């Protein structure tokens, strides 16, 4: 970060422009997602299209003083298992223990921040999940940050050669290319790959995207324009990816995972085109099946054994995942009770 804060009137004008942009982008994304809900083919999605439900919220800072708030927009529909698009503007003072972690907060603990954050999990496993956020933060310094990344549910689609991956990366690369002087695409792409690496498994969370933070080139207008184009690029590409995939029959995903239980062994085999097969073996006596009941958005079905877990059925809708969990629990009980 290279620049000093402008005079107060100019800073307040910048805050207002950023806040207005994030809220308008929120409205545009919600409208696009609701259109997708309506346009999803009725032969695949037979329930009623759902709208976003908006819930205002407020906060206080660590001193108890008013600290701003926002609007939480949630959609639970026939196409989207759950999509959240949140815009907020918050302010106050950072708690003492956090000040050293935030640029500029040690000099002055006051802050102001506005932004948009979203995550979308479609019901159809052929439609990728996605995350996006952008923000403007002011302490005794000011900067933009954010990014977007794509997470295909099916292992076969988690490749850099997949058409969805290529289109998503192309949209974000175009947003950076329009501001090449301040937004190096390769650096932001690598930053995203590193940030979302699952280090305990040494594998990426999805197929990547871009990530940037502390964006202060010394040209606020250029930084703001780039941040806007990241949002516009997302709004252009993700609905297109949904439309490409939402008519695909979801049961074709069932080939991705095989679960075999005998009296002495529980085997999980994952197979997908162009990806090396992976197999996991457990002693049925030492396996615990864990899943929330009733299933919530994002509820994972996890097998635990000796402190290690493996997630199953991530491509299934939540009710089907819960039904499978109960069947697996019952089968494991039968295996443990069988005479040796």
N, C-alpha and C positions, 0 to 999 in steps of 0.2 A: 504494500500500500504506500502510495507516494504523495498523495495530496493532503493538504490541510482542509479543515471544514470551512465552507464559505460563511459569509455573514448570515445572521439568523434568518432574515427574511427570505433569502435565497434557499437556505436549508429547509425551511418550512414549506416552501413551494415545491421543492424536490420530494419531500416526504409525501405531500398531497398527490403529486403526479404518480408516484410509485404505488401508493395505496389505491388510487383510482384504477390504475392498470391491473393490479392483482385482482381486484374485485370484478372488473369487467371480464378478465380472462376466466375467472371462476364461473361467471354467468354463461359465457360462451361454451365452456366445456360441459357444464351441466346441461345446456340445451342440446349439445351434440350427443351426449350420452342418452338423454331422454328420447331423441330421435332414433337412435340405435335400438332402444327398447321397443319402440313402436314398429320399426321396420324389420325386426327379426322375424323370420318366416314362421307363420302360425303352425305349420305342420311339425316344426321342431320345438316351438315354445308356445304351449297352448294356454298358459295363464294370461292374466291381464297385464299389459305393460305398466310399469311402476314409475312414478315421478320421484324426484328428490324431495326429501323432507328436510327443511332447514330449521336449525335450532340455534338461536343466539346464545352466547356465553360471555361471561366476564371473569376477570381474575383480579387478585391483589398481589402486590409484590411481597418481598420477604419482610417488609416493615408493616404490612397490613394496609398500605395505601392503595387506592385504585390503580389498576395496572392495565387498563384496556381490555380487549377481548376480540371476538370475531363471530363468525357464523359457521356452524358445522352443517354441511350438506351431505346427507346420507341417502343412498339408493339401494334398496334390496328388491331386486326385480326378477324377471323371468330370464333375462339375458345375463345380467350381472348378479352374481351371488351377493356381492357387496361392493359398492363403490363409494368412496368418501372424497369429497372435494372441499377443502377447508381454506378460507381466507381469514386472516387475522391481522390486527394491528395492536401491538402491546408495548408497554413502556413501564418505567420505574427505575429501580436500582438493583443491580446484581448483588446477591448475597456475598459476603466477604470471601467465602471459600471458593467462589467461582471467578472472582475478578481477575486473578492471574492467568486464567485460561482464555480470556476474551481480549482481543486486541483493543487497546485504548481504555479498558475498564479499570486498570490500576491507577490511571491518572484521574479518572472521574467515573464513579460507579453508575452514573445515570445512563440509560439506554433507551432506544426506540427501535422497533423492528416491525416490518410489515411483509407479508408474503402469502403465497399460495402453496398448498401441499395436497397431493392426491395420491391415492392408491386404488387400483381397480382389479377385482378378481372375478372374471367371468365364470359362469357355470360350465360352459362347454370347454373341455380341456384342449380343444384345437385353437381356441382363442387365447393369446398370451396375456398374462398378467402384466401390469405396468405400474411404475412409480415415477412421479415427477414433482419437483418443487423448485421455486425460485423465491428470492427474498432480498430485501434491502435492509441493512442494519446500520444503526448510527450509535456510536459511543463518542469518545473524543476523536474517533476516526469514523469513516463511512465506507461501506463496501457492499457489493452484490455477491450472491452465491446461489447455488442450485444445481440442477441437472435432471437427467431422466435416464431410466434404465428399463430394459425389457426382460421379462422372465417367462419364457415358454414353459408350459406345464409338462408337455411331453418331452421325454429325453431325446427322441428322434429329431425334434425341432430345435434343440439347444446347440446349434452349430452356426458358425459364421457364414456358411454357405447357404443357409436357409433363406428363401426369398423374403420372408418377413424380417429377418435380421438385417438383410441388405437394405431393405427399404427404410427401416427405422434408423440405421446408421447414416444412410444417405441424407435423410431429413435433418439430422443433427449436424452432420458435416456441412450441409448447406447453410445452416444458421451460423456456424462458425466462419465459414468462408466469406460470408457477407461482411464480416468484421475481422478479417484476418490479421489486421495490425494488432488487435488486442485480445483475440480469442483463438489461440492455437489449437486446432482440432485434435491433433495427435497427442498433445499433452493432456488435454481434458479427457480424451478417451482412455488413455493409460491411467489417469487419476481415478476414473470410474472403475476400471478393472481392478486396481489395487484396493480401492475403498470397499468394494463389495465382494472381495475374495473371502470364501469360507475357509479360514486358515486351519481349522481343526480337520478339514477334509482336503485341503489344498486344491479346491476347485471353485470356479466362479458360481455366484448365485444364479446368474442367468446368462444372457449374451451381451450384456454391457450397454453402454450408451456414452454419456458424458457426465462429468462432475467438475464443478469449479467452485472456488471460495476465495474470499478476500480479494474480490475483483475490483481493483481501484487502479486503473491505468493512468490516472491523472486527467482523464477526459470523461467527466460524469455522463455527458450526453451519449457518448459512444458506448459506455458500459451499460447504460439504461437501454439503449437501442438493441444491443446484443441480448440482454436479458429478455426483452420483449420478443425477439425473434426465436429464442429458445421455446417460449410459450406458444408462439404461432406455429413453429415447426411441429411441436407435439400435437397441437390441435389439428394440424393437417394430416399427420401420418397415422396416429393411433386409431381414429375411427375407420380409416381405410383398412388397417390390419384386421379390425373386428369384422368388417363387411366381407373381407376375403374368406373368413373362416367360419362365420357363425352358422352357415347352412350345412356344414360338414357333420355327418352322423357321429355323435359322441361315442357310441359303443365301439367304434373302430380303435379307440384308445385302449381297449381291454387287453390287447396283445402285449402291452408294455410290461406287465408285471405278472409273475407266476408265483403262487404260494402253495407249497406242498408240505403237508403235515403227516408224519407217520408217528408211531408210538415212541420212537427214539430220536426223531430229528424233525425240526422245522426249517425248511429251506425257502429262501426268497431269491428268485431269479429275475433280473431286469435285463431285457433284451430290446434293442432298438437298431434300426438300420444305421450303418456307418459308425456305430458306437460299440466298443468292446463290451461283451456281456459281463455283468457283475452278479455274483452270487454271495449270499450270506447264509450261514448255518447256525442254528441255535439248538440247545437242549430244551425241549418243551417244558420241562419241569421248572426251568429257571427263567421263563419268559413272562413278562407282565405286559398286558395290552392297556394302553392309556389313551382315552379320548373323552372330551367333554360331553356330558349328556344333560339336556338335549344339545345337539351340535350347534355351535356358534360359527359365525363367519371365521374362516381360516382355522377352524378346529382341526388339529392334526391327529392322525391315527399313528401312534408311535409304539413300537415294540421296544421294550427295555430288557436288557440282560447284563448283569454285572456292571451296571453303571453306564452302559453304552446304549444309545438309541438309534433306531432306523425308522424313518417315516414311510408309511405305506399309503397307497391309494390316493395320492395327492391329485390325481386326474379325475377323481370321482366327485359328483355333487355331494354336498354335506350329508343329506339323508341316506344316500347310498353308502357313503363312507361309514356312517354310524351303523347301518345294518350289517355291513361287512365286519365291523369291529365286534358286534355282538355274536355273530356266527363264529368268528375266530376265537373269542373267549370261550364259547360253548365247546368248540372242538378241542381246545387246549385242556379244559376241565375233563373231558372224556378221555383224552390221552393220558392225563396224570392218574386217572382213576382205574385205568385198565391194568389187569394183572401182568406182572413182569414175567 
